[in-house]
Structure formats: C-alpha cells, structure tokens
C-alpha cells in the first residue's frame, strides 16, 4: 500500500495521528509553535502536503499550536 498523505491541518494531534496511520503513513517530527488560543493543540502545518503519494510508512511532519505566550 502507498502512503497517500491526508489533510490533518486543524485537527488535534491525537486525531491527526490516527488519520496519518490509517493512510499507511507514520508521524514524523513534531514541532510546537505559538498560536492563537483556538489553535492550541491543533495541527498548524504539515509536510508533505496533502494528496502526496509516498512509499508505505513515509513520515508526515507536523507543527502543533501551543497557544499564545503567557504574560
């Protein structure tokens, strides 16, 4: 089976992991970046882009929102 990269932007990390695995891919590097409160814990960016066909088990890297800076 090929890994067809799903669109996981906007999903929680847990849901993104499930969707990625269901598409025969693996979760790669996970980075965290400041974001709005609404986007905290959700995928902001993914690489490669959705729809890309890769070999089975290819990695999908994610950037997760960590919310605004605390004052």
Order of alpha helices (4+ residues) and beta strands (2+ residues): beta-alpha-beta-beta-beta-beta
